[in-house]
Amino acid sequence: MAKKPPWSQVKLRVEWGHIPEFGDELVMVSTGRRYQVIGVSGKTLHCLVLPADAPTEPGTVVHPWMWTPRRR
């Protein structure tokens, strides 16, 4: 699957742990790719892909994020 360009909307799912809140930022541990949470529905996070040079607002909670293999 190709990476989405900056400012695209994506859905991520919380497999385990704390569910981030609206406005929080997620940073992929392996790649440094950043996402901002714009909606939460149960364990599904609606996010914006942030450009690498986008500033992080003061007071924003930043969570390290990791991919988990999908189980079907």
C-alpha positions in Angstrom: 0.0 0.0 0.0 1.4 3.4 -1.0 1.8 6.1 1.6 -0.8 8.8 1.8 0.5 12.3 1.0 0.5 15.0 3.7 -2.9 16.4 4.8 -4.7 13.2 3.7 -7.2 11.6 6.0 -6.4 8.1 7.3 -7.9 5.7 9.8 -5.8 4.0 12.4 -7.0 1.4 15.0 -5.8 1.1 18.6 -4.8 -2.6 19.2 -3.8 -2.2 22.8 -3.1 0.6 25.3 -4.4 4.1 25.8 -6.8 5.6 23.2 -5.5 9.1 22.2 -7.8 12.0 22.3 -8.8 14.6 19.7 -5.9 16.9 18.9 -3.2 14.5 20.1 -0.3 13.6 17.7 1.0 10.2 16.9 4.5 9.5 15.8 5.5 6.2 14.1 8.4 4.9 16.1 10.0 3.2 13.0 9.6 6.0 10.4 9.0 9.3 12.3 5.8 9.8 10.2 3.3 12.0 12.1 -0.5 11.9 12.4 -2.9 14.3 14.2 -6.1 12.8 15.6 -9.2 14.6 14.3 -11.8 12.1 15.4 -12.2 9.1 17.7 -14.9 6.4 17.3 -14.3 3.6 19.8 -10.9 2.2 18.9 -10.8 3.8 15.5 -8.8 7.0 15.1 -9.5 9.4 12.2 -6.2 11.2 11.5 -4.5 13.7 9.3 -1.1 12.8 7.9 1.2 15.7 8.9 4.0 16.9 6.7 7.5 16.3 8.2 8.1 20.0 8.7 4.7 20.8 10.3 5.2 22.4 13.8 3.8 20.8 16.9 1.6 23.2 18.8 2.7 23.8 22.4 0.8 21.6 24.8 0.0 18.9 22.3 0.2 15.4 23.7 2.6 13.3 21.5 2.3 9.5 21.6 4.8 7.1 20.1 2.9 4.7 17.7 3.7 1.3 16.3 2.2 -0.8 13.6 0.6 -4.1 14.5 0.0 -6.8 11.9 -3.7 -7.1 10.9 -5.4 -10.3 12.0 -8.3 -11.3 9.7 
